[in-house]
């Protein structure tokens, strides 16, 4: 069975500084990996996804993530944080073990951005 | 092109009442997934449905919870005799094909259920 570990529950950065949100996964098969963002009291929005093509994936709003199989990681980064980036970020895995694309979510990271 | 729609957005019920949550998938999508988000936690898969079929209900509690996706109309998640522990945000997602791991699931805004 697949699983996702997001060790940091809360990350705080200053506006204009880099963002690093860590994610490690466990999967018996070749996974697809996603990052979703959730703003307060809103639904989830897809930031980016990895589907076994290029290991460096670019997403919306300047975010990108790198798939590293040797480290079983899929960390999310952004060169310069904006105030509007403050939200909850979920790393998600989907693999081939089942007959459908059931998603497994990490517990989420709350990103705070200081002025 | 409307996204995934869920209603109501907020629902308050007293213990013992029934809660009905509705989800209309994106146009052209015939696969629906329900997830539950408890406070301070990530989303947990509950059930996956296609039109008139339950494909995977491995995440559904064994009692009081049921889901359907009829040929016509929205998908319904039904919780009977609600208890305080059912208070959570319930999210619906949809996808066009459902069978491919690379496929993106598009999420609705969620229904926030509060049980008094």
Interface residues (C-beta under 8 A of the other chain):
Chain A: X4 X31 X32 X34 X36 X41 X42 X43 X44 X45 X46 X49 X51 X52 X90 X94 X95 X96 X98 X99 X100 X101 X102 X103 X104 X105 X106 X107 X108
Chain B: X4 X31 X33 X35 X40 X41 X42 X43 X44 X45 X48 X55 X56 X91 X93 X95 X98 X99 X100 X101 X102 X103 X104 X105 X106 X107 X108 X109 X110 X112
